[in-house]
């Protein structure tokens, strides 16, 4: 793990939590969608949020 300050760790925690929340919401919206284009939009958003979360998690290794 890189030497991160307490503020940087707090910011990472905040960003990771936000992306996790976004991922969960987008997956739920996709599951409730009946229009294929809207469903695809939310699925892409969920994937993007998870990808971003995973990228940020690498800073904690």
LODOKOL-469067 format. One record per residue (C-alpha): x, y, z; residue in one letter. Coordinates in nm, 4 decimals. Layout:
BEGIN
[rec [X Y Z] 'a'];
...
END
This chain:
BEGIN
[rec [0.0000 0.0000 0.0000] 'x'];
[rec [0.1254 0.3466 -0.0825] 'x'];
[rec [0.1820 0.5840 0.2042] 'x'];
[rec [-0.1532 0.7579 0.2144] 'x'];
[rec [-0.2456 1.0299 0.4577] 'x'];
[rec [-0.5503 0.9982 0.6787] 'x'];
[rec [-0.7319 1.2517 0.4606] 'x'];
[rec [-0.6511 1.0524 0.1464] 'x'];
[rec [-0.7809 0.7339 0.3108] 'x'];
[rec [-1.1014 0.9119 0.4129] 'x'];
[rec [-1.1459 1.0401 0.0577] 'x'];
[rec [-1.0904 0.6911 -0.0839] 'x'];
[rec [-1.3424 0.5460 0.1607] 'x'];
[rec [-1.5952 0.8097 0.0591] 'x'];
[rec [-1.5410 0.7540 -0.3150] 'x'];
[rec [-1.5443 0.3739 -0.2866] 'x'];
[rec [-1.8647 0.3861 -0.0839] 'x'];
[rec [-2.0245 0.6171 -0.3388] 'x'];
[rec [-1.9362 0.3916 -0.6294] 'x'];
[rec [-2.0630 0.0894 -0.4375] 'x'];
[rec [-2.3942 0.2633 -0.3720] 'x'];
[rec [-2.4193 0.3712 -0.7355] 'x'];
[rec [-2.3478 0.0161 -0.8522] 'x'];
[rec [-2.6238 -0.1260 -0.6309] 'x'];
[rec [-2.8772 0.1351 -0.7396] 'x'];
[rec [-2.7988 0.0980 -1.1087] 'x'];
[rec [-2.8315 -0.2814 -1.0881] 'x'];
[rec [-3.1682 -0.2420 -0.9153] 'x'];
[rec [-3.2876 0.0102 -1.1733] 'x'];
[rec [-3.1753 -0.2255 -1.4522] 'x'];
[rec [-3.3610 -0.5170 -1.2975] 'x'];
[rec [-3.6801 -0.3096 -1.2786] 'x'];
[rec [-3.6535 -0.1742 -1.6347] 'x'];
[rec [-3.8720 -0.3174 -1.9065] 'x'];
[rec [-3.7313 -0.1119 -2.1948] 'x'];
[rec [-3.4183 -0.2876 -2.3290] 'x'];
[rec [-3.2350 0.0380 -2.4012] 'x'];
[rec [-3.2963 0.1725 -2.0526] 'x'];
[rec [-3.2001 -0.1623 -1.9024] 'x'];
[rec [-2.8737 -0.1573 -2.1016] 'x'];
[rec [-2.8066 0.2020 -1.9923] 'x'];
[rec [-2.8335 0.1094 -1.6241] 'x'];
[rec [-2.6323 -0.2106 -1.6701] 'x'];
[rec [-2.3501 -0.0098 -1.8299] 'x'];
[rec [-2.3695 0.2400 -1.5445] 'x'];
[rec [-2.3500 -0.0408 -1.2880] 'x'];
[rec [-2.0476 -0.1913 -1.4607] 'x'];
[rec [-1.8752 0.1451 -1.4820] 'x'];
[rec [-1.9330 0.2114 -1.1120] 'x'];
[rec [-1.7922 -0.1313 -1.0192] 'x'];
[rec [-1.4900 -0.0791 -1.2447] 'x'];
[rec [-1.4220 0.2576 -1.0813] 'x'];
[rec [-1.4605 0.1088 -0.7339] 'x'];
[rec [-1.2161 -0.1707 -0.8178] 'x'];
[rec [-0.9627 0.0794 -0.9545] 'x'];
[rec [-0.9795 0.2774 -0.6297] 'x'];
[rec [-0.9498 -0.0387 -0.4205] 'x'];
[rec [-0.6079 -0.0992 -0.5779] 'x'];
[rec [-0.4769 0.1984 -0.3790] 'x'];
[rec [-0.5477 0.0031 -0.0606] 'x'];
[rec [-0.3352 -0.2985 -0.1541] 'x'];
END
